[in-house]
């Protein structure tokens, strides 16, 4: 089924039926904030016969966190928040799809039944496309510069509110690894999926605009997709695979990722990001990272759960 999306250029979305995906490395599922690991408290005052009491439990930060899983579309137009998102995670973090340069919306995003079935958000872009429902190819240079990109941005839990003026950071101070399910939606061929590097970006930008104006740390990592890309009966019917990426592998300064200037560029360090909290996670297909992109080809970003662990 072909749909159109309305985002920075267009976006569309889904409702996924299940409340949490089963992740062996995640100890639980939460609607956002910090997942608490509950531990017993020793009562003060000692044993029997008139202890001064106490008891109960304390809650400490956990390294096992669920950032986003299933996704749901706002019921247009009444419930669409003022910040313009048309999709959010069930953890109430807004989700955006964006396109730039020679990448345009590619005439397809998952409809609700597909999302219910796959438990993924999927959107397609087209290199050298005209961005219309006909997906006509515009001849010219191939979409392999740093300004040619498509991306999906997932905001921290609790963002989707008509009264929000800033994004509340998500505490990852106890975690050391990003867990993410992602991939392309079709095998590579002459007209599909020749972009096999997804750039993952983590930012603490609390501004709703997402322009980096309220960021002190933005870090990125290039993940080469595990072959085969796209549907495969052994790996995944939708082409998505699970990746565990150490936060220490992210780069926060220096050259590279010039297309990220639209979100303020790289800055700070991972220690700062972990201590201040995560507000945005981006998945990018950037032309300069994927020199194999062909004229007029369709590339896609599919994403499922996003979590953090030790």
C-alpha positions, 0 to 999 in steps of 0.5 A, spaced: 500 500 500 502 506 498 502 512 503 505 519 503 508 522 509 508 529 512 515 530 516 520 535 514 518 533 507 513 528 509 512 522 514 507 517 516 506 512 521 503 506 524 500 503 530 504 497 533 500 492 537 504 489 542 507 493 548 514 491 548 518 487 544 522 481 548 529 483 548 533 478 552 538 484 554 533 488 557 531 487 564 524 490 563 519 495 559 518 502 561 514 508 558 520 512 559 525 516 564 529 511 568 528 504 569 528 502 576 532 496 579 528 495 586 533 493 592 531 491 599 533 496 604 535 494 611 531 497 616 534 502 621 534 500 628 536 493 628 532 487 630 525 485 634 522 488 640 521 495 638 525 496 632 525 504 630 522 501 623 523 503 616 523 498 611 520 499 604 525 499 598 529 504 594 530 505 587 537 505 583 538 507 576 538 501 572 543 500 566 537 496 562 533 501 559 528 501 553 528 507 549 523 506 544 519 500 541 512 500 537 510 506 534 503 509 533 500 515 528 497 521 531 489 521 529 490 527 524 488 533 525 486 534 532 491 530 536 497 532 532 501 536 537 504 543 535 511 541 534 509 537 527 510 530 529 505 525 526 508 519 529 510 517 536 513 511 540 509 508 545 513 511 550 511 517 547 517 520 544 515 523 537 518 520 531 520 524 524 522 522 517 527 527 514 530 528 507 535 532 504 539 534 498 538 529 492 534 524 497 526 525 497 521 521 499 520 515 496 513 514 495 512 509 500 512 508 508 509 502 512 501 503 513 498 501 520 496 494 518 504 493 516 506 496 522 502 491 526 504 485 523 512 487 523 513 491 529 517 496 525 517 503 522 519 503 515 520 509 510 522 509 503 527 515 500 529 515 493 535 518 490 534 523 485 527 522 486 522 528 485 519 527 491 512 526 488 507 520 488 510 518 481 517 518 484 520 520 477 527 520 477 531 527 475 537 526 471 544 529 474 549 527 479 548 521 483 546 522 491 553 521 494 555 528 497 554 529 504 548 534 503 544 528 500 541 524 506 534 521 509 533 520 516 529 518 522 529 521 528 526 518 535 525 523 540 526 521 548 520 518 551 515 523 554 515 528 548 509 528 544 505 533 548 501 539 545 504 543 551 511 541 551 517 546 550 523 542 550 525 535 550 526 532 557 533 528 557 533 520 558 538 518 563 543 513 560 548 514 565 548 507 567 549 504 560 554 503 556 551 499 549 546 501 545 541 496 542 538 497 536 534 493 531 534 496 524 535 495 516 533 496 509 527 493 506 529 490 500 535 486 498 540 490 494 540 490 486 540 496 481 534 500 483 534 498 491 538 498 497 545 500 495 546 504 501 549 499 506 552 504 512 547 507 517 549 513 521 547 513 528 547 519 531 545 521 539 544 528 541 542 531 548 539 537 544 533 539 548 530 544 543 524 542 540 527 544 533 532 539 533 537 544 530 542 543 535 541 550 539 540 546 546 546 541 545 552 540 548 554 533 546 552 530 539 555 523 537 555 519 531 557 512 529 557 509 522 554 502 522 555 497 516 549 493 515 550 486 516 549 482 510 545 480 507 541 487 507 533 486 506 529 480 507 532 473 508 528 467 510 534 466 515 535 473 518 529 477 518 523 477 514 523 485 513 531 485 513 532 488 520 537 485 524 539 487 531 546 491 533 549 492 539 554 498 539 558 500 545 557 508 546 565 508 547 565 507 539 561 513 538 565 520 535 563 526 538 568 531 535 573 532 529 571 532 521 566 527 518 558 527 518 558 534 515 551 533 513 549 533 520 550 541 520 542 541 520 542 538 527 548 542 529 554 538 528 558 533 532 560 536 539 562 535 546 564 528 548 560 521 550 561 522 558 557 529 557 552 526 553 551 520 558 551 525 564 546 530 561 541 525 558 539 523 551 534 527 547 534 524 540 536 518 536 537 519 529 538 513 523 541 516 517 543 514 510 548 519 508 550 519 501 558 521 502 558 514 507 555 510 501 558 511 494 555 505 491 548 509 491 545 509 484 541 514 480 534 513 482 534 507 487 530 506 493 533 506 500 529 505 506 530 505 513 526 500 518 527 501 525 524 497 531 526 497 538 531 501 541 534 500 548 541 501 552 544 496 556 551 495 560 
